[in-house]
Every structure is written in structure tokens, then in C-alpha cells.
Amino acid sequence: MKWYSWATKSRLTPMKTAAKSIKEKLWGIINAIVKNRTNAMAESINAKLKIIKVRAKGFRSETRYKTAIMFYLGGLTLKH
């Protein structure tokens, strides 16, 4: 890759950092393009977990946190 060679020889540290990052993640980038997949679903779930944690303002135990996750993300309701 001409760009990679140029970037790694550059005196610009950000260019070297970008080149290294792209080289390390190249197969992931190629797979995302070829298979037309993203990590959007994982990011969405992560955002929801953060909201659950903020709503509760902390949990006394890991079990209660897991229960809250199952309640909100598992589609459970309080209806009889």
C-alpha cells in the first residue's frame, strides 16, 4: 500500500498513528465493507445498558443489575 508506506515514513505523528490503527483493523474494515455489517446493534445495546444504570443510580448487587437488564431489555412488564 503506497499510502501506508508514505504515512509510516511521515514526520506527522497523527499520520503514523492512523496508519498503525488502519493496519491493525484492516481485516475488520474489509469484512464490514464486504459483508455490509456494522456494530450498530452492539452499540445500541450498550447505550441501553448505560441508561438502565443511570436510571437506577447504582445497584447494590450484580444480581439486581442483571435483573434490571432482563426487565428492560427482555420486554417484561408489570401487568398482571
C-alpha positions in Angstrom: 0.0 0.0 0.0 1.6 3.3 -1.1 -0.4 5.3 1.4 0.7 3.1 4.4 4.3 3.4 3.3 4.1 7.1 3.0 2.2 7.6 6.3 4.7 5.5 8.3 7.6 7.5 6.9 5.9 10.8 7.6 7.1 13.1 10.3 3.5 13.7 11.3 2.7 11.6 14.4 -1.1 11.6 13.8 -0.5 10.1 10.3 1.7 7.4 11.8 -1.0 6.7 14.4 -3.7 6.5 11.8 -1.7 4.2 9.6 -0.9 1.8 12.5 -4.6 1.8 13.5 -5.8 1.1 10.0 -3.2 -1.7 9.6 -4.3 -3.3 12.9 -8.0 -3.2 12.0 -7.8 -3.7 8.2 -9.5 -7.1 8.1 -12.3 -5.9 10.3 -12.7 -2.9 7.9 -12.7 -5.1 4.8 -15.2 -7.6 6.4 -17.5 -4.7 7.3 -17.5 -3.4 3.7 -17.8 -6.8 2.0 -20.4 -8.3 4.4 -22.2 -5.0 4.8 -22.4 -5.4 8.6 -21.8 -2.9 11.4 -21.6 -3.0 15.1 -24.7 -0.8 15.4 -26.7 -3.4 17.3 -24.0 -3.8 19.9 -23.7 -0.1 20.3 -27.4 0.2 20.7 -27.5 -2.4 23.5 -24.5 -0.8 25.2 -26.3 2.6 25.2 -29.5 1.0 26.7 -27.4 -0.7 29.4 -25.9 2.7 30.3 -29.4 4.3 30.5 -30.5 1.4 32.9 -27.5 2.0 35.1 -28.1 5.8 35.2 -31.9 5.3 36.0 -31.1 3.1 38.9 -28.3 5.4 40.2 -26.2 2.4 41.1 -27.1 -1.2 42.1 -26.4 -2.9 45.5 -25.5 -6.1 43.8 -24.7 -7.6 40.4 -27.8 -9.7 40.6 -30.0 -6.7 40.9 -28.3 -5.1 37.9 -28.8 -8.3 35.8 -32.5 -8.4 36.9 -32.9 -4.8 35.7 -31.3 -5.6 32.4 -33.6 -8.6 31.9 -36.6 -6.5 32.9 -35.9 -3.6 30.5 -34.3 -5.4 27.6 -36.3 -8.7 27.9 -39.6 -6.9 27.2 -41.1 -7.7 30.7 -43.9 -5.6 32.1 -45.6 -5.1 35.4 -49.1 -6.0 34.1 -51.0 -8.9 35.7 
